[in-house]
Amino acid sequence: MPASIAPEACLNAVFAAALTAVDPLVVVPPFLPAPPRSGRTVVIGAGKAAARMAQAVEQHWTGEIEGLVVTRYGHGADCRRIEVIEAGHPVPDEAGAQAARRILDLVSGLGPEDLVLCLMSGGGSSLLTMPTDGVSLAEKRAINQALLRSGAPISDMNCVRRHLSAIKGGRLADACGPAQIVTLVISDVPGDDPAIVASGPTIPDASTPADALAILERYAIPVPDHIRAMLRKPTDRKAIVHNPFNRVSVIASAQHALEAAAQKARELGLTPLILSNRIEGESRDVGAVHAAIARQIRDFGQPVSAPALLLSGGETTVSVRGNGRGGRNVEFLLSLAASLDGCADIHALACDTDGIDGSEDNAGAILRPDTLERARALGLSAGDHLAGNDAYSFFAKLDDLIVTGPTRTNVNDFRAVLVTASHA
C-alpha cells in the first residue's frame, strides 16, 4: 500500500465512503413517487434513519405533504412539514407507543386518491410499538429485553415482535385502507427482507403465532401464561394490503455500503475482498474466522495478495453472560485481537453504521497490531474482558473507541480488516 497513507486513515476513509453511500439524503430522492393528482400525501415512518429520510422527502417533494415519523432519541433531523418524534431504543417506551397511535390516526379514513409514503429503517421494531390486545407495554418490554440478551438473530426477534404487535406484520398497511402505499426501506437485516426490517408494518407476514412461540421456547424467554396461551391459538389472519399499487423498495443496504467501501479501497491501492453482506452468528466466533482469513493473506497471499482489505456486513449477536459494557462490533474486535495475538501487518475497524454499537456512545473501535501489547502494559486482559462481555471498557482504556455520534442511517455492522503486507 502507498507508504504515505497510514493504515488507520485507510480504514477511516473506507468507513466514511460506506456511510456516504447509504445516507438517506443520497438514496431517498431517486425512489420518490410522483405526487398524487388529487388527495393527500401522508408520510409516516420509523427507525434510526426515519428522520433523515423524512428530511430528504421534504427537500425534494413538489406538492403538499404532512406526516409523522418516529426515531431514536438523539437521531432527529431538521424537518418542517413532517413531525419527528424521538422514542426509546432498543427497549420500547411510552413515547414510541404514543407515536404509533398517532400514526394509525393519521392514515385512518384515507381514500384511493391519497398516498401514504412509508419510510422504514432498522430500529423501527422498538420505536413503533403498539402491543396487541392482552399484552401490556411492560410485558412487551420485558420480552424484548430478554430477546436482546439471548443471542437470537434479528429475524427471530422480529418474528416475536410482529406477533405481539397491533401495528407490525402488515397491520399498518391494513389501517391505510384503499390508499396507495409506497414503502421505502433502508435495510439493516441480513438478506434485506423488507418484512423483517422494523418488523414490516406495511409488509404481509408469512409467519405464524406458533413460529413466535417456538422462538421464545428455543431461547428460554420467560413468557406470561396468558401470552403463551394467546400464541397457541390458531389464526387464519393474513395481512391484507388493500391497494394493488402498494410498492416496496429496498433503497439502501449493507451491500451498497460494502461496494462503496470496496471502490474506495481500490482508489487507495488496496485489493478489496467482500466476504459477505449477511454474516450472522456470535460476534466472537465471527472475529476468530476473520482473523484466520487475514492470517492466510498475510502468511500465504491467499485468496488475495496484500495490501488487501477484507470487508463484511450483516448482524452478529452477543449472548450476554457477563456484566460488562459492550456491543457487537467491539466484541468482534476483541475476539479478533485475541485470535491474532499481536500479529503484525493487520489492522481492523468495526462499527455499527448507525453510530451506536449496542447501547453505548461509540460506533465501534479500531484495532492495531500493538493493541494487546498496549493493553498488557495497562494490566488489561483481553480474555477476561471477552469473558465478561466488557469489550467497550477494554477499548475505552486504550483510547481506541470510534465515536461518530448518530449517523441517521442504518445498514447494521460494518467490518474492515486491513492486511498491509504478505510474507509468502
Number of C-alpha atoms within 10 A of each C-alpha: 17 11 6 6 11 10 20 15 10 21 23 15 15 26 24 16 19 25 25 19 20 27 22 25 19 14 19 23 17 9 14 16 12 10 16 14 10 10 15 19 22 22 27 27 31 34 33 31 34 35 31 27 33 31 21 21 23 21 12 13 14 10 12 13 17 16 21 23 31 33 32 26 14 12 24 22 18 13 17 11 15 20 17 26 21 21 26 20 21 18 19 25 19 15 16 27 20 16 24 25 14 15 24 17 12 19 23 14 13 20 15 15 14 22 28 23 23 26 26 31 32 27 26 30 30 28 33 33 31 26 22 16 10 10 17 13 16 13 16 25 18 17 21 21 15 18 25 20 15 20 18 22 19 22 17 16 22 25 25 27 25 28 24 27 21 19 27 32 29 23 23 25 30 22 22 26 19 21 29 24 27 21 26 24 30 32 27 30 30 26 16 21 16 25 23 27 27 31 33 28 31 30 26 20 22 11 14 19 20 18 16 23 21 15 18 22 13 11 14 12 18 13 17 11 9 11 15 17 11 17 20 16 9 10 10 6 8 14 19 17 23 17 16 10 12 18 15 15 12 18 19 25 25 32 23 18 28 29 19 20 28 25 16 21 23 14 11 15 14 22 20 24 19 16 14 16 26 19 18 18 16 19 25 24 17 19 24 20 14 24 23 14 16 29 21 19 25 25 15 15 18 15 12 17 21 24 22 27 31 22 26 24 30 24 25 27 24 23 17 17 11 13 10 17 18 27 27 25 33 36 33 29 30 30 26 25 26 20 18 20 16 15 18 15 19 26 24 24 26 29 30 27 29 25 25 23 26 20 12 14 16 25 27 34 26 24 23 21 17 15 20 22 14 14 16 11 9 11 9 18 15 22 14 12 22 22 15 16 25 22 28 27 17 25 26 13 13 14 11 16 23 22 16 16 14 21 19 27 29 30 31 26 27 26 25 28 26 27 26 20 18 20 12 11
